[in-house]
């Protein structure tokens, strides 16, 4: 089921005297393709959960429209939209068994949709098998682990065969290992069911790992839409560049003079097509190549061995933030006795941004990728 948002806006009253309304979602336009998993991504308070609640009908928009396929569902009650919703808190009934929790949405069906007890039991078992909890059907939520409770919540959302599956921070209550396992399960289930799925999270690694497309939001405003790797490689602005990536992007004060990028007094990269100006320079952690003849010199602070990779921690007079973190191959040896480490840069991992607008500044270079 294709989902289309047109100028979707949600304002909440401001309780401060004479203050303007709080705009949680600001003229959001986006078409979610049929059968795709979309990661709705952004920091706390950016409007992603509000957007999800607008789509499912728990909130009514101040402006704009919501379409499921060709049907305008903007004013349709939640129970008539055909959505399955999974909340952060799981929202399971503690006095009911797993089976009863999964069946519960089916008991509210009326008219032609009304099912017999046998039909409800059959559909509940099918949903339980899909999330691999069929052996837990007679347990109650208190007897389940966090991951098992999450699967029950997903089975309950799937049992009505929804047109759209909505997941609001579904993994935030799980430990790190279980988060990884459960997000892989969510992706498997989505591929098996081919349901259009919207997955809300503030965890960019989570969103990038399982989404067909990610939608990055800030202060209720859409910042960028694209395939995860495309958005990472080609961020539209400084906010998106900083938000995506673990470790985060390294930032420097720089300037472009006659087609050359300078960090401090060091000419670090030829950047054709950029006017002379001050810039914010972003370098992805994997964009540094240790080289004794490299143009960028940094003060070495520490070398952290992480098995497959090594993290070189350094500083620079013109850096923005607490430090620089460079990820290099473990086979490359860094002389920790030296106080300085020099790098050359991978051009496709260097990003330039306007110091005024924070928008991305494109450039070309003759240097081949390292």
Secondary structure, 3 states (H helix, E strand, C coil): CCEEEEEEEEEECCCCCCCCCEEEEEEEEEEECCCCEEEEECCCCCCHHHHHHHHHCCCCCCEEEEEECCEECCCCCHHHCCEEEECCCCCCCCCCEHHHHHHHHHHCCCHHHCCCHHHHHHHHHHHHHHCCCHHHCCCEHHHCCHHHHHHHHHHHHHCCCCCEEEEECCCCCCCHHHHHHHHHHHHHHHHHHCCEEEEEECCHHHHHHHCCEEEEEECCEEEEEECHHHHHHCCCEHHHHHHCCCCCCEEEEEEEECCEEEECCEEEEECECCCCEEEEEEECHHHEEECCCCCEEEEEEEEEECCCEEEEEEECCCEECCCEEEEEECCCCCCCCCCEEEEEECHHHEEEEECCCCEEECCECCCCCC
